[in-house]
Amino acid sequence: MDTQPDTALRPDPIDEPTRRASERSQALDPKSPVARFAADTPLLTDAGVELAPFQIAYQTAGTLNAARSNAVLICHALTGDQYFAHTHPVTGKGGWWETLVGPGKPIDTDRYFVICSNVIGSCMGSTGPASIDPATGRPYGLNFPLVTIRDMVRAQAMLLEHLGIRDLFLCIGGSMGGMQVLQWAALYPERVFAAMPIATGARHSAQNIAFHEVGRQAIMADPAWADGRYLEAGTRPAKGLGVARMGAHITYLSEPALHRKFGRRFQGGTAPTFSFNADFQIESYLRHQGLSFVERFDANAYLYLTRAMDYFDLAEDHGGVLANAFRGTKTRFCVISFTSDWLFPTRDSRAIVHALNAAAAPVAFVEVESDKGHDAFLLDEPAMFSAARGFIDAAARARGL
Amino acid sequence: MRTALGKPPLGKAQHGAPWESADALPHAAEGSGARVDHLVVLGLVPAGARVLDIGCGDGSLLALLRDRRGIDGRGIELSREGVNACLARGLSVIQGDADTDLANYPDRAFDVVVLSQTIQATRNPRVVLEHLLRIGRQVIISFPNFGHWRVRSELAFRGRMPVTEIMPDAWWETPNIHHCTIRDFVGLCRVIGARIETATALDARGRPMRFAMPWWVWNLFGAQGVFLLRREGVES
């Protein structure tokens, strides 16, 4: 795709059925362990639905100690999954947070028992719109209830109970994962010893909702979306989902990073082709991002998870005062932002810090200098690692780990 | 101890005993390895207090207070290096700035607020000091004394902006934009209704000046002033 000039997103037709089968199998029967919750243990969602039965797919690394006091929960971002330190079953790539997690890393798997579960509503093995609705025997599609960040956290809490873990040493995540971290600290304050929300906000801004809406409309405008029934129709809204991803991907980067990586350089030569081919490297890169994304992600799940982020407003849930969400908390926080992140800019993190200050919570805050934009939290950022290491090591000492 | 001076600074008597000798600082002598000015602060902070250190650097004062006084400490520091050093010590420190971040702290959030060698670098010292008095029941503040004899002589005899150990930068690169003398600072305290509970001057090596002396001596020979303030009308 990168080298072949083309005018539109065009998934490779030959691999299509294989891909679909692989993704479907990961949605229903993932490679990772799965916790199944029967009809008598429903997930009570904010939308007022009792979701049952349902399942949560998860991965772990490290060993739970005898006191069960060394559990770390990683909360993944919008299009992330439970394979934080494991080979991805669809893409074959390594774990998405191996920069931060592993033996001797800031989240040291020699010392901590690390868990990450696929969020409810996603498509990598936890119940979501691609799962089979037991009432109809068909994929849920848009009959799946709208889920919220709080629903994701409730489901994670049920998983931890299932695993026999009462409280967390550390809850950490970036972006949508950071929203879950904040929600954890607000919903189960006595169960979170330390919390690290990274590159996130206590609410989704109007601009961020706007970007998400463009993505959703791109998916829904794709005829192959078939009103959300594409799994039964045997189609696939790859173009719509690809365009959604292309747009979103821009928001994860920064103008300086784009300029440094691509500038105005041409993809295949030194002159424009006077066509709508992907003349520029940046076009080719974005198309590649769009196409590789549709290989591993379900379009309806993308609708549901972007919606969950849009609905997130922690202050609104607490009488309009964010500090109320953290009143009386004993959790120690470390908030991290990145200078070039314009999706969740530093002022969003500062709003969290100010609320935590007002609630007299122990809070540390670092703004990391980086030109890599929002995605910096997933990348090799030594300044983030040293801050994380300092905070986590000190928290471990305080917990006697 | 009442001060030896006939007239307190700027004529009118302050409440309490503004100028005390180092002998009145009970804990200044204990401990080794710590900075002398930190030991002065240590002597002013009650055990178990909630303390906010603004411009806390690498957190050495907060760590000292935590280890010796069992305080619950928080910090604000401008530099990422400083914040990282604090994180490694297990301190809750936010990367921020005295001029912009103090407004977000609630009233009476801390027992003691410490502002060490920073007020002269803020854009609006008066607003900062008012926030300190609002946020903390007590305020400990130290600053370089621009009335020190070496400063005066640099200016008087060499006609140059002074560069000293405690003010090491040339005028074009110094962060210090609002210099004041000990006497000037006392004036600001009066203007905003800050009661001076204790005050002392440190010599050029950061040691408390040993004897009670008239204020003009301190204003001339003190390299820095250390004040313990409280807002007027607020009792302990």
Interface residues (C-beta under 8 A of the other chain):
Chain A: R332 F333 C334 V335 R350 V353 H354 N357 A358 A360 P362 V363 A364 F365 V366 E367 V368 E369 A383 S386 A387 R389 G390 F391 D393 A394 A395 R397 A398
Chain B: R50 R74 R80 V83 N84 A85 C86 L87 A88 R89 G90 L91 S92 V93 I94 Q95 G96 D101 N104 Y105 P106 A109
